[in-house]
Amino acid sequence: RMVGRKPLEQDDDLGHLVSGIGTGRRIFDNLRKASIYIAAIHVPIAGLALLPLFAGLPPLLLPLHVVLIQMVIDPVCAIAFEREPAEPDSMLVPPRRSSASLIGWPQLALAGAQGTTLLLACLAVYGCALSSFDVDVARTLAFLAFTAGNLAMIRVLGTRKPEVYGSTTLADVEKLCRANADALGLDIQFLQSNHEGQ
């Protein structure tokens, strides 16, 4: 087909369209995870910096701690979320509405719950440690608890939700196909390819 004097190239391979949709879903899903993490992790950062002072306790997070945490958050988003591969069976999920936002009230509620849980755990460690150790040791223990909780939060957010996406694997699908084929007296070949043009 010609447009003006130049040929218009057409790509009739729908495999590229499917691949593009899958890439878009992966990017959206990973950006949403990163957004939830950023919102969640700032709840304990703000709380640990302010609440001990309001309660008349020695400060827990010093300015150096806050700077260190902020230096860790950005690489974590890039490594743990934005570069995460697509979730299994992501193409089986119904398409989202065009009006769906990257992060809405359900995601903010999840971030608030996770952040508040980590905040309360760290405050509990700090309060208990102050009764048995000096301030420096208590601060260290609370910061270690914060670090462990931070890693746990990353792990939880990066895990596929079985109640939403299911837990069926490719091997399960193959077994089901072979069982149905045997019942119908058919012989099937189960092949998989990573070629995006198929």
C-alpha positions as CSV (number, residue, x, y, z in Angstrom):
1,R,0.0,0.0,0.0
2,M,1.3,3.5,-0.9
3,V,0.8,6.6,1.2
4,G,1.9,9.6,-0.9
5,R,5.0,8.4,-2.6
6,K,6.3,6.2,0.2
7,P,5.2,2.6,0.9
8,L,3.5,2.1,4.2
9,E,4.9,-0.9,6.0
10,Q,2.3,-3.1,7.6
11,D,3.0,-5.8,10.2
12,D,0.3,-8.4,10.1
13,D,2.0,-10.5,12.8
14,L,-0.4,-10.4,15.8
15,G,2.3,-12.0,17.9
16,H,4.0,-8.6,18.2
17,L,0.7,-7.1,19.4
18,V,0.3,-9.7,22.1
19,S,3.9,-9.2,23.1
20,G,3.4,-5.5,23.4
21,I,0.3,-6.0,25.6
22,G,2.3,-8.4,27.8
23,T,5.1,-5.8,28.2
24,G,2.6,-3.1,29.0
25,R,1.0,-5.2,31.7
26,R,4.4,-6.1,33.2
27,I,5.4,-2.4,33.3
28,F,2.1,-1.3,34.9
29,D,2.2,-4.1,37.4
30,N,5.8,-3.4,38.4
31,L,5.2,0.4,38.6
32,R,2.2,-0.2,40.9
33,K,4.3,-2.4,43.2
34,A,7.0,0.2,43.3
35,S,4.5,2.9,44.1
36,I,2.9,0.9,46.9
37,Y,6.4,0.2,48.4
38,I,7.3,3.9,48.3
39,A,4.1,4.9,50.0
40,A,4.5,2.1,52.6
41,I,8.1,2.6,53.5
42,H,7.6,6.3,54.3
43,V,5.1,5.6,57.0
44,P,7.7,4.0,59.4
45,I,10.3,6.5,58.3
46,A,8.2,9.5,59.3
47,G,6.8,7.7,62.4
48,L,10.2,6.6,63.7
49,A,11.7,10.0,63.2
50,L,8.8,11.9,65.0
51,L,6.9,9.7,67.4
52,P,9.7,8.9,69.9
53,L,10.3,12.7,70.2
54,F,6.6,13.3,70.9
55,A,6.6,10.5,73.5
56,G,9.6,12.1,75.3
57,L,12.0,9.3,74.2
58,P,15.5,9.7,72.7
59,P,15.4,10.2,69.0
60,L,15.4,6.9,67.0
61,L,16.2,7.9,63.5
62,L,18.9,10.5,63.1
63,P,19.4,12.6,59.9
64,L,22.1,10.2,58.8
65,H,19.7,7.3,59.1
66,V,17.1,9.0,57.0
67,V,19.6,9.9,54.3
68,L,20.9,6.3,54.2
69,I,17.3,4.9,53.9
70,Q,16.5,7.2,51.1
71,M,19.7,6.1,49.3
72,V,18.5,2.5,49.5
73,I,14.9,3.1,48.4
74,D,15.5,4.2,44.8
75,P,17.8,1.3,43.9
76,V,15.4,-1.1,45.5
77,C,12.6,0.2,43.3
78,A,14.7,-0.2,40.2
79,I,16.1,-3.7,41.1
80,A,13.3,-5.3,43.0
81,F,10.3,-4.0,41.2
82,E,10.8,-2.1,37.9
83,R,13.1,-4.9,36.4
84,E,11.0,-7.7,37.8
85,P,9.8,-10.1,35.0
86,A,6.2,-10.5,34.2
87,E,4.1,-12.6,36.6
88,P,3.0,-16.0,35.5
89,D,-0.3,-16.1,33.7
90,S,-0.4,-12.3,33.5
91,M,-2.1,-12.5,30.1
92,L,-5.0,-14.4,31.5
93,V,-6.1,-11.5,33.7
94,P,-9.0,-9.5,32.3
95,P,-7.8,-6.0,31.0
96,R,-8.0,-3.2,33.5
97,R,-10.3,-0.2,32.8
98,S,-8.8,2.7,30.9
99,S,-9.7,4.9,33.9
100,A,-7.8,2.8,36.4
101,S,-5.1,4.8,38.1
102,L,-1.6,3.6,38.9
103,I,-2.2,3.8,42.6
104,G,-5.7,4.3,44.1
105,W,-7.3,3.9,47.5
106,P,-7.0,0.1,47.6
107,Q,-3.2,0.3,47.0
108,L,-2.9,3.2,49.5
109,A,-4.8,1.2,52.1
110,L,-2.4,-1.7,51.5
111,A,0.6,0.6,51.8
112,G,-0.7,2.2,55.0
113,A,-1.4,-1.2,56.6
114,Q,2.1,-2.5,55.7
115,G,3.8,0.7,56.8
116,T,1.9,0.9,60.0
117,T,2.7,-2.7,60.9
118,L,6.4,-2.1,60.4
119,L,6.2,1.1,62.4
120,L,4.6,-0.5,65.4
121,A,7.0,-3.4,65.3
122,C,10.0,-1.1,65.3
123,L,8.6,1.1,68.1
124,A,8.0,-2.1,70.1
125,V,11.6,-3.2,69.6
126,Y,12.9,0.3,70.5
127,G,10.8,0.6,73.6
128,C,11.7,-2.9,74.9
129,A,15.4,-2.3,74.1
130,L,15.5,1.0,76.0
131,S,14.4,-0.8,79.2
132,S,17.4,-3.1,79.0
133,F,20.1,-1.4,77.0
134,D,21.5,2.1,76.4
135,V,20.2,4.4,73.7
136,D,22.8,3.4,71.1
137,V,22.1,-0.3,71.4
138,A,18.3,0.3,71.4
139,R,18.6,2.5,68.3
140,T,20.7,-0.2,66.5
141,L,18.2,-2.9,67.3
142,A,15.3,-0.8,66.1
143,F,17.1,0.0,62.9
144,L,17.9,-3.7,62.3
145,A,14.2,-4.4,62.9
146,F,13.3,-1.7,60.3
147,T,15.8,-3.2,57.8
148,A,14.4,-6.7,58.3
149,G,10.9,-5.4,57.9
150,N,11.8,-3.5,54.8
151,L,13.2,-6.6,53.2
152,A,10.1,-8.5,54.2
153,M,7.9,-5.8,52.6
154,I,9.8,-6.0,49.4
155,R,9.4,-9.8,49.4
156,V,5.6,-9.6,50.0
157,L,5.0,-6.9,47.4
158,G,7.0,-8.8,44.8
159,T,5.0,-12.1,45.3
160,R,2.3,-13.0,42.9
161,K,-1.2,-13.0,44.6
162,P,-2.7,-16.5,44.0
163,E,-6.2,-15.3,44.9
164,V,-6.0,-12.8,42.0
165,Y,-3.9,-14.6,39.4
166,G,-4.2,-18.2,40.4
167,S,-1.5,-20.7,41.0
168,T,-1.8,-22.9,37.9
169,T,1.6,-23.5,36.3
170,L,2.5,-24.4,32.7
171,A,3.1,-28.0,33.8
172,D,-0.4,-28.1,35.3
173,V,-1.9,-26.9,32.0
174,E,0.1,-29.6,30.1
175,K,-1.1,-32.3,32.4
176,L,-4.7,-31.2,32.0
177,C,-4.4,-31.0,28.2
178,R,-2.9,-34.5,28.0
179,A,-5.5,-36.0,30.3
180,N,-8.3,-34.5,28.2
181,A,-6.6,-35.7,25.0
182,D,-6.2,-39.2,26.4
183,A,-9.9,-39.3,27.3
184,L,-10.8,-38.3,23.7
185,G,-8.3,-40.7,22.2
186,L,-6.2,-37.9,20.8
187,D,-2.4,-37.5,20.6
188,I,-1.1,-34.0,21.3
189,Q,2.3,-32.3,21.2
190,F,2.9,-29.7,23.9
191,L,5.4,-27.1,22.7
192,Q,6.7,-23.9,24.1
193,S,8.6,-21.2,22.4
194,N,10.0,-17.8,23.4
195,H,9.9,-16.5,19.9
196,E,7.7,-13.4,20.0
197,G,6.8,-13.6,16.3
198,Q,4.7,-16.8,16.7
